[in-house]
Structures are given as C-alpha cells and as structure tokens.
C-alpha cells in the first residue's frame, strides 16, 4: 500500500502481501526512499503509523549529504549495504551538474563496452557475491527477527529501489512470499518513483543527447532483469536462495520468528 507522504519518495506499507502461511500485518513493515526532505506532515503521518525504528541502508557519504530528519521517539540504525561508491545527489545539484555526472558515467560505460542494463546487473551480482553485502543484509534481517519493536520499522536507501529493493526481496523470501509477489513489490518502485524520474529527466534533458538520456533513465529505474540477476547469482553461488539467506546469518529459527512476528 502506497504511503501518502509529500516529500519521501517510494514509500509503502508491505501490509497485505500474501505469503505461504498468511499475509503481512499492516503498519509494521515499511519501505521508502530517504527521509531527508520529510515534511512536518510526513513526520506526523509516520508517527500515526506507529513508526518506532528506521534502518538506513546508505553509506556514510550519503547520510552526511542528506541526513534523515529526526523524529521524536524513533530510533535509527545504520546498516550500510555497500561500501562508499559513486553516487549522484539529485536533490542538491542543478540539472547541468547532474547531467555532467550522468554523461561521465555513460562515457565510462561506453569505453568499457558495458550497457546500462549490464552495469545494473553487475551491481545486483555484487549484492549476491560480496561478503560485505551479505553480512549487511543479514544484519538487517536479524534486526527484524531478534530485536522487534512494538510499532513499525521503516528501512530505506536513497530512492528505495536497489539496496532497499534487495533487502525487501530477501525479507519477503524469509516470510514465505513467492517470486511473483516479490517481483511485483520490487517493480512498484517504477510506479511510485514515476514523478521523481520524470523530474530528473526533465532537469537533465537540455544537456544530454537522446541516447545519453535513455541511459540515464535505465540507471534511475528498476528492471525485472536486475532482481532476476540477483536471484540467479545467489543460486549459482550457494545452491538456492535459502542457502544464501543462511550465509547471511538467518537461521531457520530466525525465519520462523520473522513469520510469527510479521504475519497474520
């Protein structure tokens, strides 16, 4: 269910998603983009939803550049899924500056013979193969299993689509959702980020060629192939998704606890 927040993108409640042994409870598991621009009205709505914990999946540079607003009574945990990497601050740079960074990225991909889809697929392969990523996804899942709060937990990265998307996919897997349900939730990012995506593209369009603009669009949206790449890589490396989750530190007991806590 989409959350009607003014300045927090890609915000939704996972409540109602079907799993093998029930549906996810409402107002307990929330996902979104960062909370840096949250308005007073947004904060009030999050309080009404019973928000008690925020899990920030961004790295240090991102949180310093765009810190989340502080919400009274809400604790924040930082679990950076990726080590510091190249990133663009769409909120603080003007169109020409964003376009230049996009152009530099596109030129680098072209020099390496890599398409934007391949670049994003490589990122999702990293999610499945790097020890650092697995350990951080495990910390996220274990926080939900071992340290539940009486209200809602919200987790986010920057736009809430890639790191947040994979973390959510793993959580839904642990809760017993099938791949179709997981993919449906993952692809909702394109719907919920539509206005943001159009705003960014309009901002940079005067400074890029049509081809460069197409590359930019592929980088700021999600695609079914990205998440499929994650699952395929995890399964090739570990045998199946359950083995990958186990490698992250999530035992069968923890999965049972997650289902007991968050399903009805």
Secondary structure as UniProt FT lines:
FT   TURN            9..10
FT   STRAND          12..13
FT   TURN            15..16
FT   STRAND          18..19
FT   TURN            20..21
FT   STRAND          22..24
FT   TURN            26..27
FT   STRAND          29..32
FT   TURN            36..37
FT   HELIX           40..48
FT   TURN            49..50
FT   STRAND          51..56
FT   HELIX           60..65
FT   TURN            72..73
FT   STRAND          75..78
FT   TURN            90..92
FT   HELIX           95..112
FT   HELIX           116..129
FT   HELIX           131..146
FT   STRAND          152..156
FT   HELIX           163..175
FT   HELIX           179..192
FT   HELIX           194..204
FT   HELIX           205..207
FT   HELIX           210..219
FT   HELIX           224..238
FT   HELIX           241..247
FT   TURN            248..249
FT   HELIX           252..262
//
